[in-house]
Amino acid sequence: MASMYAFNPAYTQTNSISVTTTTASTACGVGSQSICLTNTTSQLCYARVGPTGTTATAADMPVLGNSQVILTKDIDHTTVAAITPTGTTTLLCTPGEGKL
């Protein structure tokens, strides 16, 4: 059975992305193994975590409106990219350790 650890955020390291129908990204999560993505509006968006230069498409991880997901990531993946199918939203990206 897998171990579960509560998410421990890296306080003061949250970055935001103004997400539109064109991929946008931010640097986030240097040295962290997890990242918490918080979608602040009712608009669906898609997100991808990867190395510098990462872009997002509608084939990536959906982040439902007004919701939060925690993803594990490679420690050297320091970019979060996001895109919406329509409209706009803000995606908050908080690095940390652990899961829900």
Residue pairs with C-beta under 8 A, 6 or more apart in sequence:
4 99
4 100
5 97
5 98
5 99
6 98
6 99
6 100
7 34
7 36
7 70
7 96
7 97
7 98
7 99
7 100
8 96
8 97
8 98
9 36
9 94
9 95
9 96
10 32
10 94
10 95
10 96
13 28
13 94
13 95
14 28
14 92
14 93
14 94
15 26
15 27
15 28
15 80
15 92
15 93
16 26
16 90
16 91
16 92
16 93
17 24
17 25
17 26
17 80
17 81
17 82
17 90
17 91
17 93
18 24
18 88
18 90
19 43
19 45
19 82
19 83
19 84
19 88
19 89
19 90
19 91
20 83
20 84
20 88
21 83
21 84
21 85
21 86
21 87
22 83
23 55
23 56
23 57
23 81
23 82
23 83
24 56
24 81
24 82
24 83
25 54
25 55
25 56
25 79
25 80
25 81
25 82
26 79
26 80
26 93
27 52
27 78
27 79
28 35
28 78
28 79
28 80
28 93
28 94
28 95
29 35
29 49
29 73
29 77
29 78
29 80
29 93
29 95
30 78
30 95
31 75
31 95
32 73
32 75
32 95
32 96
32 97
33 72
33 73
33 75
33 97
34 70
34 71
34 72
34 73
34 95
34 96
34 97
34 98
34 99
35 49
35 70
35 71
35 73
35 80
35 93
35 94
35 95
35 96
36 68
36 69
36 70
36 92
36 93
36 94
36 95
36 96
37 47
37 63
37 68
37 69
37 70
37 71
37 80
37 82
37 91
37 92
37 93
37 94
38 67
38 68
38 91
38 92
38 94
39 45
39 63
39 64
39 65
39 66
39 67
39 68
39 89
39 90
39 91
40 66
40 89
40 90
40 91
40 92
41 65
41 66
41 88
41 89
41 90
42 65
42 66
43 65
43 84
43 86
43 87
43 88
43 89
44 62
44 63
44 64
44 65
44 84
44 85
45 62
45 63
45 82
45 83
45 84
45 89
45 91
46 56
46 57
46 58
46 59
46 60
46 61
46 62
46 63
46 82
46 83
46 84
46 85
47 56
47 60
47 61
47 63
47 80
47 81
47 82
47 91
48 54
48 55
48 56
48 57
48 60
48 61
48 80
48 81
48 82
49 71
49 73
49 77
49 79
49 80
49 81
50 77
50 79
50 81
51 76
51 77
51 78
51 79
52 78
52 79
53 79
54 77
54 79
54 80
54 81
55 81
56 81
56 82
56 83
57 83
58 83
58 85
60 81
60 83
61 69
61 71
63 69
63 82
63 91
65 89
70 98
70 99
70 100
72 99
80 91
80 93
82 91
